[in-house]
Amino acid sequence: MADQKCTTCNGHGSTAHSAGGSGYTYKCCTSCNGTGRKS
């Protein structure tokens, strides 16, 4: 499941932690050990 989230985080902020745009995307990417890319 974590892998899937990482992939989704890549360019897409599926897991919204903070309503801001790149904010939640960055957090998601961080959870992916930097695997995700902040768009």
N, C-alpha and C positions, 0 to 999 in steps of 0.2 A: 504493500500500500504506500509505503514511504517513497518507493521508486516512482510510482505513478504520480504522486504529488509533485515530485521533483520535475518530472517531465512536463507536467501541466504548468509548473511554475516557470518553465523556460519560455519567457515571452508572454505568458498568461498568468494573471494573478488569480488563480482559482481560490486559494485559501486567503480570504480577506480578513486580516487581523485589525488593520486600522484604515478607516475610510479616508483615502488620500490619493490613491492611484499607484504611483511607484512605491509608496510607503509599504503597503501590504505585500507588493510583489517582492520588494527587497527582503522583507522578513521571511517570506516563503523560501526565497533563494538561500537565505542564511541557514534555514532549517535543513536545506539540501546539502549542507556542507560546502556551499559555494558551487554546487553543481548547476544550479539554476542560473539563468542570466537575467540581470536586472534590465528590463526594457524601459 
